[in-house]
Amino acid sequence: MSNTIINTNFNFPGQKSVYKGKVREVYNINNNQLVMIATDRLSAFDVVMPKGIPYKGQILNQIATKMMEATQDIVPNWLVATPDPNVAIGHLCEPFKVEMVIRGY
């Protein structure tokens, strides 16, 4: 599908590294900023599917951005800017990792 973002290959000024996860690609800029790109890759049970879903990354990034903006007065977060629907730029920091899985039966 031509409307999907499956991979990125950016080379930013000051880029120190790039991490390619299951659905996001994270570029480290000067060890103090991150450029996170939410791709359209689909992961299920830790397997990345061969085809992406158009606009999936955009929706994922926009939901995360909305939640961070809505709660920034309660707790500080890493987000600095969202220059594109698929891109979030933020401070490099040590995350406090929390994961939940909620399923209905």
C-alpha positions as a Markdown table, in Angstrom:
| # | Residue | x | y | z |
|---|---|---|---|---|
| 1 | Met | 0.0 | 0.0 | 0.0 |
| 2 | Ser | 1.4 | 3.3 | -1.0 |
| 3 | Asn | -0.2 | 5.2 | 1.9 |
| 4 | Thr | 1.6 | 3.4 | 4.6 |
| 5 | Ile | 4.8 | 4.3 | 6.5 |
| 6 | Ile | 6.6 | 1.0 | 7.1 |
| 7 | Asn | 10.2 | 2.3 | 7.5 |
| 8 | Thr | 12.0 | 5.6 | 7.8 |
| 9 | Asn | 15.6 | 6.4 | 7.0 |
| 10 | Phe | 16.3 | 9.9 | 8.3 |
| 11 | Asn | 19.7 | 11.4 | 9.0 |
| 12 | Phe | 19.2 | 14.3 | 11.3 |
| 13 | Pro | 21.9 | 16.8 | 12.2 |
| 14 | Gly | 23.4 | 15.7 | 15.5 |
| 15 | Gln | 21.9 | 12.3 | 15.2 |
| 16 | Lys | 23.6 | 9.8 | 17.6 |
| 17 | Ser | 21.6 | 6.7 | 17.1 |
| 18 | Val | 18.3 | 5.3 | 15.8 |
| 19 | Tyr | 16.2 | 2.6 | 17.5 |
| 20 | Lys | 13.7 | 0.7 | 15.4 |
| 21 | Gly | 11.1 | -1.0 | 17.5 |
| 22 | Lys | 8.0 | -3.0 | 16.5 |
| 23 | Val | 5.9 | 0.0 | 15.5 |
| 24 | Arg | 8.0 | 3.1 | 16.3 |
| 25 | Glu | 11.4 | 4.5 | 15.2 |
| 26 | Val | 13.2 | 6.7 | 17.6 |
| 27 | Tyr | 16.1 | 9.0 | 16.6 |
| 28 | Asn | 18.4 | 10.3 | 19.4 |
| 29 | Ile | 19.5 | 13.8 | 18.7 |
| 30 | Asn | 22.6 | 15.1 | 20.6 |
| 31 | Asn | 21.8 | 12.8 | 23.5 |
| 32 | Asn | 19.2 | 15.3 | 24.7 |
| 33 | Gln | 16.2 | 15.1 | 22.3 |
| 34 | Leu | 14.2 | 12.3 | 20.7 |
| 35 | Val | 12.4 | 12.3 | 17.4 |
| 36 | Met | 9.8 | 9.5 | 17.6 |
| 37 | Ile | 8.0 | 8.4 | 14.4 |
| 38 | Ala | 5.0 | 6.2 | 14.8 |
| 39 | Thr | 4.9 | 4.0 | 11.7 |
| 40 | Asp | 2.0 | 2.1 | 10.2 |
| 41 | Arg | 3.5 | -1.3 | 11.1 |
| 42 | Leu | 1.2 | -3.7 | 12.9 |
| 43 | Ser | 2.5 | -5.9 | 15.7 |
| 44 | Ala | 0.5 | -8.8 | 17.1 |
| 45 | Phe | 1.9 | -11.1 | 19.8 |
| 46 | Asp | 5.4 | -9.7 | 19.3 |
| 47 | Val | 5.3 | -10.4 | 15.5 |
| 48 | Val | 5.5 | -7.6 | 13.0 |
| 49 | Met | 3.0 | -8.2 | 10.2 |
| 50 | Pro | 4.2 | -7.9 | 6.6 |
| 51 | Lys | 1.7 | -5.2 | 5.7 |
| 52 | Gly | 1.0 | -1.9 | 7.5 |
| 53 | Ile | -2.4 | -0.2 | 8.1 |
| 54 | Pro | -2.7 | 3.2 | 6.5 |
| 55 | Tyr | -2.7 | 6.1 | 9.0 |
| 56 | Lys | -2.3 | 3.7 | 12.0 |
| 57 | Gly | 0.8 | 5.5 | 13.2 |
| 58 | Gln | -0.8 | 8.9 | 12.8 |
| 59 | Ile | -3.8 | 7.9 | 15.0 |
| 60 | Leu | -1.5 | 6.3 | 17.6 |
| 61 | Asn | 0.7 | 9.4 | 17.8 |
| 62 | Gln | -2.3 | 11.8 | 17.9 |
| 63 | Ile | -3.9 | 9.9 | 20.8 |
| 64 | Ala | -0.6 | 9.9 | 22.7 |
| 65 | Thr | -0.1 | 13.6 | 22.1 |
| 66 | Lys | -3.7 | 14.4 | 23.2 |
| 67 | Met | -3.2 | 12.5 | 26.4 |
| 68 | Met | 0.1 | 14.1 | 27.2 |
| 69 | Glu | -1.2 | 17.6 | 26.5 |
| 70 | Ala | -4.3 | 16.9 | 28.6 |
| 71 | Thr | -2.3 | 15.7 | 31.6 |
| 72 | Gln | 0.8 | 18.0 | 31.5 |
| 73 | Asp | -0.6 | 20.2 | 34.3 |
| 74 | Ile | -0.8 | 17.1 | 36.5 |
| 75 | Val | 2.6 | 15.5 | 35.7 |
| 76 | Pro | 5.4 | 16.7 | 33.5 |
| 77 | Asn | 6.1 | 14.6 | 30.4 |
| 78 | Trp | 8.7 | 14.4 | 27.7 |
| 79 | Leu | 6.8 | 16.0 | 24.8 |
| 80 | Val | 8.1 | 19.2 | 23.2 |
| 81 | Ala | 6.3 | 19.3 | 19.8 |
| 82 | Thr | 4.3 | 17.3 | 17.3 |
| 83 | Pro | 5.4 | 18.8 | 14.0 |
| 84 | Asp | 3.6 | 16.1 | 11.9 |
| 85 | Pro | 0.8 | 13.7 | 12.7 |
| 86 | Asn | 3.3 | 10.7 | 12.8 |
| 87 | Val | 6.1 | 12.6 | 14.7 |
| 88 | Ala | 6.6 | 13.5 | 18.3 |
| 89 | Ile | 9.7 | 15.4 | 19.5 |
| 90 | Gly | 10.7 | 15.3 | 23.1 |
| 91 | His | 13.3 | 15.4 | 25.8 |
| 92 | Leu | 15.6 | 12.4 | 26.2 |
| 93 | Cys | 14.8 | 11.1 | 29.7 |
| 94 | Glu | 14.6 | 7.9 | 31.7 |
| 95 | Pro | 11.1 | 6.5 | 31.3 |
| 96 | Phe | 9.0 | 5.2 | 34.1 |
| 97 | Lys | 7.7 | 2.1 | 32.4 |
| 98 | Val | 4.1 | 0.9 | 33.0 |
| 99 | Glu | 2.2 | -1.5 | 30.8 |
| 100 | Met | -1.4 | -2.7 | 31.1 |
| 101 | Val | -3.4 | -5.2 | 29.2 |
| 102 | Ile | -7.1 | -5.1 | 29.7 |
| 103 | Arg | -9.2 | -7.7 | 28.1 |
| 104 | Gly | -12.9 | -8.4 | 28.2 |
| 105 | Tyr | -14.3 | -11.9 | 28.1 |
